[in-house]
Amino acid sequence: MAALGSPLCTLRSLLRELRYVSAQAGRPYRDMAAYQHLRGAFRAHQITSEKLCRAQHELHFQAATYLCLLRSVREHLALHQEYHAKGERSTEEAAGLVGLKLPQQPGGKGWDP
């Protein structure tokens, strides 16, 4: 299993992603059921005097997995909007998306338009 970092860092990142979602929904993130559940779960699994708390590690792993899902969905939607929002594009616009430039039309001697 990869290193997960601190549970507090994971919780803060999850709350940041919830803020992004709630901004799109137009309501405060503290009113969302997901916020209430996360807050309750992290408070219930705080550090105890036990040497190894399996439930705490499992919660942290699930939270990190959910955080990865939320970030991936947000980034996917941003990429989808950027590249698929305009419909049909001209050749110049399509070339510009991938960083290319079309050659200029020659305008010298012997050129018939």
Disulfide bonds with the S-S distance in Angstrom:
none
